[in-house]
Amino acid sequence: MTPTDVNSLAAGTVAEAEVVAILDAAADAMFRLDAAGRVTRCNRSARRILGHGTQELLGQPFRALLLPAGRPAFDALIAQAGHAGRVDDYSRISLRRSDGQVVPVALTVTPAGGAGWWAVARDLTEQADAQRTLAESEQRVRRGEVLAATGSFVVDGAAGVVQWSTGMYLIFDVVPGASQLSVPAHLDLVHPDDRAEVRSAVQDALAGVRAAELDHRIVRPDGEIGWVFLAVEPAHDAAGAVLGARGVCQDVTARKQADIAVRAALERERSASHELRRLDRAKEEFLATVSHELRTPLTAILGFASLLRGTAAEHDQLLEPIERNASDMAQMVERLLDYSRLEAGGVTIEPRSIDLGELIAGSVRQLSASLGGRPVDVVIPAGQQVWADPEALERILVNLVGNAAKYSERPAAITVAAQPGGQGIIISVADEGPGIDEEHQMRIFERFFRIPGATRAKRGTGVGLAIVRQYVELHGGMVWVDSEPGKGSTFRFDLAIGGGQ
């Protein structure tokens, strides 16, 4: 109902039929009160809003329909309306429905023609619900900003005023309302080294030029440096004109610190890796140099020992350990030199078809001094051909058979066998030694790895099986071991069958 309708009713200038029509057409609850404040007339909306019938309302003191807390405000409105002779004020007062529910209303009181008043109550339930929903929504937004460490802001292009959400104050650690926010004040919180970039992004947004996204540092009031992700864009009105700018900030300090820590760790790892490679190269050079220098005196020892053979019976007894130990040392030196060449990538192979039985026989003869009388059983089909580099295959067999001799006791036999496997042939070297625990079986092919305890009393360089693995891989094959503690070990590797590829 409009103020004109209320004033017309109050002045008594509307006919009775029109009064009834106006009252029932109004969406607001309307009450005609007598001089004592009792209800003498009410419209359909009054009955709907309060849930009372007409007879229940007529004769009721209007004050009885109000919650006690609102009655003093109603009395004040009556007094003001009686004094001013016109509609005086809207005051939020609550009515109680017949079912006990409370209805918030905006109440207007104006004197009626003759004696009494008209009271118009506008139902504010929807408005209250909307305000409550808005407040809940704002609370959810604030909670979301806190959880996501985000905040939003708006820049009024004309006034230069900046409005911050709660999240912005938390990110920048600024007390709300401490000072007037403006673009310069906002930029003062940006790290000096990043300020020009942020200023340019905001100015471009205010000019409607472009949106921007960037990471920048901030300086909080306590001097702490933080990192913020900023997204800012122009704000337009319905006609497309630029009104200002709006943006979002997210605190990414933890992420940046993690990135910095990861980069520092990677740099440390890179430096450590570089240093390890340098040390590896130095070690390989040392091994190669020492091994090369040892070959000359060992060759001299073996040569002179051979010359002394047969000169005197007592000499032969003394020469046997000299030759045996010198031979062992010569083999170790050869392994170190071999390993150094393999690690340096200086070894190339030239595979061809060769007789496996002949090559095994030659390898066994080469190891005669180291075998110490241990028998070597060779189970190879007559005339078996393999596709391999003769020198490389000989080094594989010498290392495997020599290793078997080292870890098996006389008179236990060593067995070298071959059988078809896959697209080629599988060669095996088996011993009756102490066996290898499963936990060590994958590592024994690593350079310098020696089984703890079991190998402490055995001399060696720890590179023999590493040499085997690399030579086998140069042939495109693989090497492995089958072993159980106390049941010996069988080393196997695969090669292509001879006759061409």
C-alpha positions in Angstrom: 0.0 0.0 0.0 1.3 3.4 -0.9 1.5 6.4 1.4 -1.3 8.1 -0.7 -3.6 5.1 0.0 -2.9 5.3 3.7 -3.4 9.1 3.9 -6.7 8.8 2.0 -7.9 6.2 4.4 -6.8 8.3 7.3 -8.6 11.3 6.0 -11.8 9.3 5.6 -12.2 10.3 2.0 -12.7 6.8 0.7 -16.1 5.1 0.4 -16.7 2.0 2.4 -16.8 -0.3 -0.6 -13.5 1.2 -1.8 -12.1 0.8 1.7 -12.8 -2.9 1.7 -11.4 -3.3 -1.8 -8.2 -1.4 -0.9 -7.7 -3.3 2.3 -8.1 -6.8 0.7 -5.9 -5.9 -2.3 -3.0 -4.8 -0.2 -0.1 -7.2 0.3 0.7 -5.6 3.7 -1.2 -6.4 6.8 -3.6 -3.5 7.7 -5.3 -2.8 11.0 -7.8 -0.2 11.9 -7.4 0.6 15.6 -9.8 2.5 17.8 -8.7 5.2 20.3 -7.9 2.5 22.9 -5.7 0.7 20.4 -8.1 -2.3 19.8 -8.4 -3.8 16.3 -11.7 -2.9 14.7 -10.9 -3.9 11.2 -8.2 -5.9 9.4 -7.6 -7.1 5.9 -6.9 -10.5 4.3 -3.1 -10.1 4.5 -3.3 -9.4 8.2 -5.2 -12.7 8.7 -2.7 -14.6 6.4 0.4 -13.2 8.1 -0.8 -13.8 11.6 -2.7 -17.0 11.0 -5.8 -15.7 12.9 -9.4 -15.4 11.7 -11.2 -12.1 11.6 -13.2 -12.7 14.8 -10.0 -13.7 16.6 -8.4 -10.4 15.8 -11.3 -8.0 16.2 -11.4 -6.4 19.6 -7.9 -7.6 20.4 -5.5 -4.9 21.7 -2.9 -4.5 18.9 -0.1 -4.4 21.5 -1.0 -8.0 22.4 -0.1 -9.1 18.9 3.4 -7.7 19.4 6.4 -9.3 21.1 7.0 -7.6 24.5 10.3 -6.2 23.3 8.5 -4.2 20.5 5.7 -2.8 22.5 7.6 0.3 23.7 8.5 1.2 20.1 4.8 0.8 19.1 3.8 3.1 22.0 6.3 5.7 20.8 4.9 5.5 17.2 1.4 6.1 18.5 2.5 9.1 20.5 4.4 10.5 17.6 1.6 9.9 15.1 -0.9 11.5 17.4 1.3 14.5 17.9 2.4 15.0 14.2 -0.9 14.0 12.6 0.9 12.0 9.9 2.9 8.9 9.2 5.9 9.4 11.4 8.3 6.5 11.1 9.0 2.9 10.2 10.2 0.8 13.0 11.2 -2.9 12.9 8.9 -4.8 15.3 7.9 -8.4 15.5 4.4 -9.9 15.5 3.6 -13.3 16.9 1.6 -15.7 14.8 -1.2 -17.9 16.1 1.2 -20.9 15.8 3.9 -19.1 17.9 6.2 -18.2 15.1 7.6 -14.7 15.0 7.1 -12.4 12.0 9.4 -9.4 11.6 7.6 -6.4 10.2 8.1 -2.8 9.3 5.3 -0.9 11.1 3.7 2.4 10.0 1.2 4.2 12.2 -0.9 7.1 11.1 -4.0 8.8 12.6 -7.3 7.6 11.2 -10.3 9.8 10.4 -12.3 10.5 13.5 -10.5 8.7 16.3 -7.9 5.9 16.2 -5.1 4.9 13.9 -4.3 2.9 10.9 -1.4 0.4 11.5 0.3 -1.1 8.4 2.7 -4.0 8.9 5.0 -5.0 6.0 6.2 -8.6 6.4 10.0 -8.6 6.4 10.4 -12.4 6.7 11.7 -12.8 3.1 14.0 -9.8 3.6 15.2 -11.2 6.9 15.8 -14.6 5.3 17.7 -12.9 2.5 19.8 -11.0 4.9 20.5 -14.1 6.9 21.3 -16.0 3.8 23.6 -13.2 2.7 25.3 -13.2 6.1 25.7 -17.0 6.0 27.1 -16.7 2.4 29.6 -14.0 3.5 30.6 -16.2 6.4 31.2 -19.1 4.1 33.2 -16.9 1.8 35.3 -15.7 4.7 35.8 -19.3 5.9 36.7 -20.3 2.4 39.2 -17.5 2.1 40.8 -18.5 5.3 41.0 -22.2 4.3 42.4 -21.4 0.8 44.5 -18.5 2.0 42.8 -16.2 -0.5 41.4 -12.7 -0.4 39.6 -10.4 -2.9 39.8 -6.7 -3.5 38.0 -4.0 -5.6 39.5 -0.7 -6.8 37.2 2.2 -7.4 38.7 3.8 -10.5 37.1 7.3 -9.9 37.8 7.6 -6.1 41.0 5.5 -6.0 39.6 3.7 -2.9 40.4 0.0 -2.4 38.1 -2.4 -0.7 39.6 -5.5 0.8 37.9 -8.7 1.9 38.7 -10.3 5.3 41.1 -12.7 3.6 43.2 -9.8 2.3 43.8 -8.5 5.8 44.9 -12.0 6.9 47.3 -12.4 4.0 48.9 -9.0 4.5 48.7 -9.2 8.3 47.0 -5.8 8.4 44.4 -4.7 11.1 41.1 -3.9 9.4 40.2 -0.3 9.5 43.7 0.8 10.7 44.0 3.1 7.7 42.3 4.2 4.5 43.0 1.8 1.8 44.2 3.1 -1.6 46.2 1.9 -4.5 49.4 3.6 -3.1 48.7 2.1 0.3 48.3 -1.4 -1.2 51.5 -1.0 -3.2 53.4 0.1 -0.1 52.9 -3.5 1.2 54.5 -5.0 -1.9 58.2 -5.8 -1.8 60.2 -2.9 -3.4 61.7 -5.1 -6.0 58.3 -6.3 -7.2 56.4 -3.0 -6.8 56.8 -1.7 -10.4 55.5 -4.9 -11.9 52.4 -4.9 -9.5 51.8 -1.2 -10.1 51.8 -1.8 -13.9 49.4 -4.7 -13.6 46.9 -2.7 -11.5 47.2 0.4 -13.8 46.6 -1.7 -16.9 43.5 -3.2 -15.3 42.2 0.3 -14.2 42.7 1.5 -17.8 40.9 -1.5 -19.2 44.0 -2.6 -21.1 44.4 -6.2 -19.9 44.1 -8.7 -17.1 47.3 -10.0 -15.4 48.5 -12.8 -13.3 51.8 -12.9 -11.4 53.6 -14.0 -8.3 55.1 -11.3 -6.1 56.6 -10.7 -2.7 55.0 -8.7 0.1 56.5 -7.2 3.2 54.3 -7.7 6.3 54.3 -5.1 9.1 56.7 -7.3 11.2 59.2 -7.4 8.3 58.4 -10.9 7.3 58.6 -11.6 3.6 55.7 -13.4 2.0 54.7 -14.5 -1.4 51.4 -13.8 -3.1 49.7 -14.9 -6.3 47.9 -11.9 -7.8 45.2 -12.0 -10.5 43.7 -8.6 -11.4 41.3 -7.6 -14.2 39.2 -4.5 -15.3 35.8 -4.1 -13.7 33.0 -3.0 -16.1 29.5 -1.7 -15.7 26.5 -3.0 -17.7 27.4 -0.8 -20.6 31.0 -2.0 -20.7 32.5 1.1 -19.3 35.5 0.6 -17.0 34.6 1.4 -13.4 37.8 0.2 -11.8 39.6 -3.1 -11.1 39.0 -6.2 -9.2 41.4 -9.0 -8.2 42.2 -12.0 -6.1 45.3 -12.7 -4.0 46.4 -16.1 -2.7 49.1 -16.6 -0.1 51.6 -18.9 -1.8 54.4 -18.4 0.7 54.5 -22.1 1.8 54.6 -23.2 -1.8 57.4 -20.8 -2.7 59.4 -21.8 0.3 59.0 -25.4 -0.7 60.0 -24.6 -4.3 63.1 -22.8 -3.0 63.9 -25.7 -0.7 63.5 -28.2 -3.5 65.7 -26.1 -5.9 68.3 -25.8 -3.1 68.2 -29.6 -2.5 68.5 -30.2 -6.3 71.5 -27.9 -6.5 73.1 -29.6 -3.6 72.4 -33.0 -5.2 73.8 -31.7 -8.5 76.9 -30.5 -6.8 77.3 -33.8 -4.9 76.7 -35.8 -8.1 79.3 -33.7 -9.9 81.8 -34.2 -7.1 81.1 -38.0 -7.1 81.7 -38.2 -10.8 84.9 -36.3 -10.4 86.0 -38.6 -7.6 84.9 -41.6 -9.7 87.1 -40.4 -12.6 90.0 -39.8 -10.2 89.6 -43.3 -8.8 89.4 -44.9 -12.2 92.5 -43.0 -13.3 94.3 -44.1 -10.1 93.3 -47.7 -10.6 94.4 -47.7 -14.2 97.7 -46.0 -13.3 98.5 -48.3 -10.4 97.4 -51.4 -12.3 99.6 -50.5 -15.3 102.6 -49.8 -13.1 102.2 -53.1 -11.3 102.3 -55.2 -14.5 106.0 -54.6 -15.1 107.3 -55.9 -11.7 104.9 -58.8 -11.7 106.0 -59.8 -15.2 109.6 -59.7 -14.0 108.8 -61.8 -10.9 107.1 -64.5 -13.0 109.8 -64.4 -15.6 112.7 -64.8 -13.2 110.8 -67.5 -11.2 110.4 -69.4 -14.4 114.1 -69.1 -15.1 115.0 -70.4 -11.6 112.9 -73.5 -12.1 115.0 -76.6 -12.2 118.2 -75.0 -11.0 117.9 -76.7 -7.6 115.3 -79.0 -6.0 115.1 -76.7 -2.9 114.4 -73.8 -5.2 111.3 -75.4 -6.8 109.7 -75.8 -3.4 110.2 -72.0 -2.7 109.2 -70.9 -6.2 105.8 -72.6 -6.2 104.2 -70.0 -3.7 106.0 -67.2 -5.4 104.6 -68.1 -8.8 101.1 -68.8 -7.4 100.9 -65.5 -5.6 102.4 -63.5 -8.4 99.9 -65.2 -10.8 97.0 -64.2 -8.6 98.3 -60.6 -8.4 98.7 -60.5 -12.2 95.1 -61.7 -12.6 93.9 -59.0 -10.1 95.8 -56.3 -12.0 94.3 -57.5 -15.3 90.8 -57.3 -13.8 91.4 -53.8 -12.6 92.7 -52.7 -16.0 89.8 -54.5 -17.7 87.3 -52.8 -15.4 88.9 -49.4 -16.0 88.6 -49.8 -19.7 85.0 -50.9 -19.5 84.0 -48.0 -17.2 85.7 -45.6 -19.5 83.8 -46.9 -22.5 87.0 -47.9 -24.2 86.0 -51.5 -24.9 84.4 -52.6 -28.2 83.6 -56.1 -29.2 83.8 -57.9 -32.5 81.6 -60.9 -32.3 82.0 -63.9 -34.6 81.2 -67.5 -34.6 83.6 -69.4 -32.4 83.8 -73.0 -30.9 82.7 -72.8 -27.3 84.4 -76.0 -26.3 87.8 -74.8 -27.5 87.5 -71.4 -25.8 86.5 -73.0 -22.5 89.5 -75.3 -22.7 91.8 -72.4 -23.2 90.3 -70.5 -20.3 90.7 -73.5 -18.0 94.4 -73.8 -19.0 94.9 -70.1 -18.3 93.6 -70.7 -14.8 95.6 -73.9 -14.1 97.7 -72.2 -11.4 94.7 -70.8 -9.6 92.6 -73.9 -9.8 94.9 -75.7 -7.3 94.0 -79.1 -8.6 90.2 -78.6 -8.6 88.6 -80.6 -11.4 86.6 -78.7 -14.1 83.9 -80.7 -15.7 82.9 -79.4 -19.1 79.4 -80.4 -20.4 79.3 -78.9 -23.9 77.9 -80.4 -27.1 80.7 -81.2 -29.4 81.3 -78.5 -32.0 78.9 -76.0 -30.2 79.2 -72.6 -31.9 78.4 -69.3 -30.2 78.3 -65.8 -31.6 80.7 -63.8 -29.4 84.0 -61.8 -29.2 86.6 -64.4 -28.3 88.6 -62.2 -26.0 85.5 -60.9 -24.2 84.0 -64.4 -23.7 87.4 -65.6 -22.4 87.4 -62.8 -19.8 83.8 -63.8 -18.8 84.7 -67.4 -18.3 88.0 -66.7 -16.6 86.3 -64.5 -14.0 83.4 -67.0 -13.4 85.6 -70.1 -13.2 88.2 -68.3 -11.1 85.5 -67.1 -8.8 84.1 -70.7 -8.4 87.6 -71.9 -7.6 88.1 -69.2 -5.0 85.0 -70.1 -3.1 84.9 -73.9 -3.3 87.2 -76.3 -1.4 89.2 -79.1 -3.0 88.3 -81.7 -4.3 84.9 -80.2 -5.2 84.4 -80.0 -8.9 83.5 -77.0 -11.0 81.0 -77.6 -13.8 80.8 -75.6 -17.0 77.8 -76.4 -19.1 75.7 -75.1 -22.0 72.1 -75.7 -23.1 69.7 -74.1 -25.5 67.7 -71.2 -24.1 65.3 -68.7 -25.7 66.8 -67.7 -29.1 70.3 -68.6 -28.2 72.3 -70.6 -25.7 72.7 -70.4 -21.9 76.2 -71.0 -20.5 76.5 -71.9 -16.8 79.3 -72.2 -14.3 78.4 -74.1 -11.1 80.4 -74.6 -7.9 79.9 -76.4 -4.6 80.8 -73.4 -2.5 79.0 -71.9 0.5 76.2 -70.3 -1.6 74.9 -66.8 -1.5 72.0 -65.4 0.5 69.1 -64.1 -1.6 69.5 -60.5 -0.2 73.0 -60.4 -1.8 72.2 -62.1 -5.1 71.3 -58.9 -7.0 74.2 -56.8 -5.6 77.1 -59.2 -6.3 77.2 -57.8 -9.9 77.8 -54.3 -8.5 81.4 -53.0 -8.6 83.4 -53.4 -5.4 80.6 -55.2 -3.7 81.8 -58.2 -1.6 79.5 -60.3 0.6 80.0 -59.3 4.2 81.8 -61.8 6.3 81.8 -64.6 3.8 84.5 -63.0 1.5 86.6 -61.3 4.2 89.2 -64.0 4.1 89.3 -64.2 0.3 91.6 -62.0 -1.7 90.0 -60.1 -4.5 89.3 -56.7 -6.1 85.4 -56.9 -6.0 85.2 -56.1 -9.7 85.2 -59.6 -11.3 81.5 -60.1 -11.5 81.0 -56.4 -12.5 83.3 -57.1 -15.4 81.3 -60.2 -16.3 78.0 -58.3 -16.3 79.4 -55.5 -18.6 80.9 -57.9 -21.1 77.7 -60.0 -21.2 75.6 -56.8 -21.7 78.0 -55.7 -24.5 76.9 -59.0 -26.2 73.2 -58.0 -25.7 72.7 -60.7 -23.0 72.2 -60.8 -19.3 73.8 -62.7 -16.4 72.2 -64.0 -13.2 72.8 -66.4 -10.3 70.9 -69.2 -8.7 72.1 -70.0 -5.2 71.1 -71.2 -1.8 73.3 -71.0 1.3 75.2 -74.3 1.8 74.2 -75.6 -1.6 76.6 -73.8 -4.0 76.0 -71.3 -6.7 75.3 -71.5 -10.5 76.1 -68.4 -12.6 74.3 -68.3 -15.9 74.5 -65.9 -18.9 73.0 -66.1 -22.4 74.6 -65.7 -25.8 73.5 -65.9 -29.4 74.2 -69.2 -31.2 77.1 -69.1 -33.7 76.7 -69.2 -37.4 75.9 -65.5 -38.1 73.3 -62.9 -37.2 
